[in-house]
Amino acid sequence: MIKYFKNKGLASTLALAVGFMLLFTPLTAFAAFTQPGIVNGDGVRLRTQPVTGTILGLMYKGDQITLCDSTVDNNYPAWVYIRREYNKTVGWMEWSYFVHG
């Protein structure tokens, strides 16, 4: 691809920019959210990390969510990585509040 650019500096800059974009893209962009469900409780915390992560918001009974099968935390097997469909926020919640939809 670089041989097609007459300006090697432009090609290098472009390659560097693409590299940085890939490096700093959050892994959540690559998560595969596949299992639809709903929240089974009121005031369920959506967190940045299991157990002690910052609370991103509260979810309520009937909120639509989608589970990501490919993202797990082996230290906290009772927690699941989900996307809240209302506002597309992604985070962790305790498994017992997830009901398959």
C-alpha positions as CSV (number, residue, x, y, z in Angstrom):
1,M,0.0,0.0,0.0
2,I,2.8,2.4,0.9
3,K,4.4,2.1,-2.6
4,Y,1.2,3.7,-4.1
5,F,1.8,6.9,-2.2
6,K,4.2,9.4,-3.8
7,N,4.7,11.1,-0.5
8,K,6.3,8.6,1.9
9,G,5.8,10.9,4.8
10,L,2.0,10.9,4.2
11,A,2.0,7.1,4.0
12,S,3.9,6.8,7.3
13,T,1.6,9.3,9.0
14,L,-1.5,7.5,7.8
15,A,-0.1,4.1,8.9
16,L,0.8,5.5,12.3
17,A,-2.7,7.0,12.7
18,V,-4.4,3.8,11.9
19,G,-2.1,1.9,14.3
20,F,-3.0,4.3,17.1
21,M,-6.7,4.0,16.4
22,L,-6.5,0.2,16.6
23,L,-4.4,0.3,19.7
24,F,-6.6,2.7,21.6
25,T,-10.0,1.5,20.5
26,P,-11.8,0.1,23.5
27,L,-12.2,-3.7,23.6
28,T,-16.0,-3.1,24.0
29,A,-16.1,-2.2,20.3
30,F,-15.1,-5.8,19.5
31,A,-17.4,-7.5,22.1
32,A,-20.0,-9.9,20.6
33,F,-23.3,-9.1,22.3
34,T,-25.5,-12.1,21.4
35,Q,-28.0,-13.1,24.1
36,P,-31.0,-10.7,24.5
37,G,-32.5,-10.5,28.0
38,I,-34.2,-8.3,30.5
39,V,-33.3,-7.0,34.0
40,N,-35.0,-8.9,36.8
41,G,-34.9,-6.3,39.6
42,D,-35.1,-2.6,40.4
43,G,-32.0,-0.5,41.1
44,V,-29.5,-3.0,39.5
45,R,-26.1,-1.4,39.2
46,L,-24.3,-1.4,35.9
47,R,-20.6,-1.1,36.7
48,T,-17.3,-0.5,34.9
49,Q,-15.8,-3.6,36.6
50,P,-17.3,-6.4,38.6
51,V,-18.1,-5.7,42.3
52,T,-16.2,-2.5,43.0
53,G,-16.3,-0.7,39.6
54,T,-17.7,2.8,39.2
55,I,-21.5,2.7,38.8
56,L,-22.5,3.7,35.3
57,G,-26.2,3.8,36.0
58,L,-29.1,2.0,37.6
59,M,-31.3,-0.5,35.7
60,Y,-34.8,-1.4,36.5
61,K,-37.1,-4.5,36.0
62,G,-37.9,-4.9,32.4
63,D,-35.0,-3.0,31.0
64,Q,-33.7,-4.6,27.8
65,I,-30.1,-5.8,27.9
66,T,-27.9,-8.0,25.8
67,L,-25.3,-10.4,27.2
68,C,-21.7,-10.7,25.8
69,D,-20.6,-14.4,25.8
70,S,-17.1,-13.6,24.9
71,T,-16.1,-11.3,27.7
72,V,-15.7,-12.9,31.1
73,D,-13.9,-12.2,34.3
74,N,-12.7,-15.4,35.8
75,N,-12.2,-13.8,39.2
76,Y,-15.9,-12.9,39.4
77,P,-17.9,-15.7,37.6
78,A,-21.2,-14.5,39.0
79,W,-20.8,-11.2,37.0
80,V,-21.7,-10.8,33.3
81,Y,-20.7,-8.2,30.7
82,I,-23.8,-6.7,29.1
83,R,-25.0,-3.8,26.9
84,R,-28.0,-1.8,28.1
85,E,-30.1,-1.3,25.0
86,Y,-31.8,1.9,26.2
87,N,-28.6,4.0,25.8
88,K,-26.1,1.4,24.6
89,T,-24.0,1.6,27.8
90,V,-21.8,-1.4,28.4
91,G,-20.7,-2.7,31.7
92,W,-20.9,-5.5,34.3
93,M,-23.9,-6.6,36.4
94,E,-24.5,-9.5,38.8
95,W,-25.7,-12.6,36.9
96,S,-28.8,-13.3,39.0
97,Y,-30.5,-10.1,37.7
98,F,-30.3,-11.4,34.0
99,V,-33.3,-13.1,32.5
100,H,-33.1,-14.5,29.0
101,G,-35.5,-12.7,26.7
